[in-house]
Amino acid sequence: MKFKTLIFLFLLAGIVFIAFKFNPLKKFPIGTIPVSPTVIPTQTPTPTLTPQQLAEIKRKQFEEMSRKYGPCRYVPILMYHHVLPADQAENIGASNLNVPPDIFRQQIDYLIGKGYRVIGLDELLPMITAGSLPVKPIVLTFDDGYRDFYDNVFPVLKEKNVKATSFVITQFAGGDRYLLWSQINELVGSGLVLIGDHTLNHPWLSKLDKTEETNQIISAKNILAQNTGRNINLFAYPYGNSNDIAKGILKENGFAVAVTTVSGSTQCVGLPYDLQRIRIGGGSLSKYGL
């Protein structure tokens, strides 16, 4: 009996020794767990779309917009701010909002040379509705009512017989670097420039309650009408910051259109307060697909 017990103990000791000897966990400190090396899965690169595929995607998006909000047409609306010599723009911290006068003139010559027909913003939706757009229509807009519009843009418009819209911040009119009321009236009297509402003092509309949004939009409209003797029915959202309340106010008060800062050129009759624009900087307009 004792002999069998000794044999059993001997075998048990051998099993324990072998288990310890070949245990893969023994090299890890007590309390740790071995972790398998991280395997990084091979990522399949996203296929690059061909120009034809991109064109097909754009076509389908346009068809969907037309089905919901049409008729729609591709009409670029160009968005400018300052047209100043580069050093002057830099001095007022407006380089990123500026197109130098010589470049602006080149851009207008480029559009004319490419066969674009500049139409008024007020003509856009009626022409789409009537199917009477010219072959290559385009619209020019200038935000904030800066005085350099009168100094550096208006002479080119008169020379080239080109139309544009200037959106005026009414409480800034007459102030430093902004259009004077006498200049605004000269612009309107030329027949080339439309004046649009850009609110009283350029706030973020979505941060206001409905009463103040109404005041910003309608008081500015009335001030412009009183000073120019014209019906004001064009609007530009400050900072492109639109909301449903603002659109409701525009509709209730007879505004024809409102322009955004949403990049694109798909304009739909069913979205009169969501017109897309292309923000223009210095250089050739060809880089904007024009």
Buried (B, 14 or more C-beta within 10 A) or exposed (E): EEEEEEEEEEEEEEEEEEEEEEEEEEEEEEEEEEEEEEEEEEEEEEEEEEEEEEEEEEEEEBEEBBEEBBBBBBBBBBBBBBBBBBEBBEEBEBBEBBBBBEBBBBBBEBBBEEEBBBBBBBBBBEBBEEEEBBEBBBBBBBBBBBBBBBBBBBEBBEEBEBBBBBBBBBBBBBEEBBBEBEBBBBBBEEEBBBBBBBBBEBBEBBEBEEEEBBBBBBBBBBBBBEBBEEEBBBBBBBEBBBBEBBBBBBEEBEBBBBBBBEEBBBBBBEBBBBBBBBBBBBEEBEEBEB
